Amino acid sequence: MKPVLFLSALLTALLLLQNPVAAQPVHTPVPGGVAVMALPANTKSAQFLGNPVLITGDSANPVAVVGIAMDQAPGPARLDLAEGRNRLRCP
């Protein structure tokens, strides 16, 4: 590998690792967007309209990343949560 190409790749990797916040989705709760919501501690899983939701963070501060379909009607929606054995509904 040429030294210039190697150094360019290394610099790019360092810049990407330096700012991991840039990889976080932006809260845009509209059809076709993404809702990013803090969840109660120890939330094990979540579903939106019967579909699984990505949960990031640790067990003390979980965060849901919910993809919203383009055909989703604007307005309130519900997120179903599972905290251990308990089931909750978030308006």
N, C-alpha and C positions, 0 to 999 in steps of 0.2 A: 504494500500500500504506500502511496506517495505521502511524504511527510505533510504536505499542505492539506491533502484530503483528510488525513488522520487528525490533524489539528482542528480542522473545520468541524469534523464530526464530534470531537471532544468538546469544543467550545459550545456547539449546539446542545449537546447533552447536559453540560453544566448549566447553561441558561435555562433549560427546561426544568431541571431539578431544583434550581434556586427559587422558583416561584410556583409551588404546587397549587396555589389558590387559583391560578389562571385556568386550571383544568376543572375547577368546580363549576357545575351548571348554575345558570342565573335563574332566580325565581321569576318565572313568567307564566302565571296561572291563566293562560288563555288557550283556546283550541289550537293544537299544534305546538304548544309550549311545554314547559316543565315546571312543576310545583316542587319547591324544596322546603320541607317543613321539619321543625324540631319535634321529636316524639318524646313521650314519657320514658323515663329510665326503664331499662330492662325489657323494652319492646322487642319481641323475638321475630315477628313477621308482620306484614301488612299486605292488604289487597285493596285495589281500586277497581271497582266494577268487575270483581271476580278475578282480576289479574294480579300476579305477584308484583310487589313494589321493591325496588332496591333500597336497602337500609345500610347506611354507612356510619362511620364513627364508632365509638366504643359503647359498651352497655350502659354507661352512666349518661351519655349524651348522644343517643342515636338520632340520625337525620334520615328522613324519607326523601327519595328522589322519584317523583311520579311523572311519568310521561302522559300527556293529555292528548287524546286522539283529535284529529282535525274535525271529525263529525260530532264531537262532544258539545252538547248544548251549553251556552254560557250560563253561569249561575252557580249556586251552591252545589257541592257534591260531597259524598261521604267516603271516608277512608276507614276501612275495617282493620283493627289492630289486634294482635295477640301478644299479651304480656304473660309469659309463662302459661298458665292454664286459663287465664281470664281473657275474655273477648270484649273489646271496646269498639265504639263507633265514634269517630270524630266528624262533626258536622263540616 
